C-alpha cells in the first residue's frame, strides 16, 4: 500500500518505494495535528517577513481537507507564531528570513521542507527530492544529528524514549521534520552504542 495512503510499516516508519532511505515516522496530517511551526506555517504571511517579500506561496487548501479536519485554524494558519501551539510548548528552529538567507529555500517550495514533504507525500516527484531527503537524513535518520542528540539525552537522563520533558526543543525540531523517536529506533541506537 503506498505510504501516501497513510499506512505505516510495523516499525512505525513510512516507506516510499522510490526513496527507501527516507523513513519519516509522521505523516503531514500527524505533524499538523500535533502542532508545528507555531501554527503559522500555512499562512502566506505567517511569522516574520522573509527577505524575498511579504507573501509566501503556501496554502493549506492545496492539500487534502482530511489533514486539517478537526484541527483549529490557529494550529496551522495563524498570522503570528504562537509558542504554545507547538506540540512541546517551545520555540524551535529559524524563521522564513533565516531559512531564505541560508539558501535552503527553492522556488518550487518557497515555505521549505515541510511544503516539499506534503507534496512528496501526495505523490509529486521533482528534481529537488534528493536534496530534501538528504536534508531530512541529516536531521532525523539513524545518522541524523538531532535524532542522535535526542537519543543521547534520553540515555544520559535514564529516561524513556517518549519522555517529553527530555529535550523538548530537539523533539519539536524533529517533529518539524516529520519524525518522533520510536522505542525501536531508540533501542537500535542503544544497541549501536553498547
Secondary structure by P-SEA (a helix, b strand, c coil): ccccccccccccbbbbcccccccccccaaaaaaacccccccccccccccccccccccccccccccccccccccccccccccccccccccccccccaaaaaaaccccccccccaaaaaaaaaacccccaaaaaaaaaaaccccccaaaaaaaaaaaaacccccccccaaaaaaaaaaacccccaaaaaaaaaaac
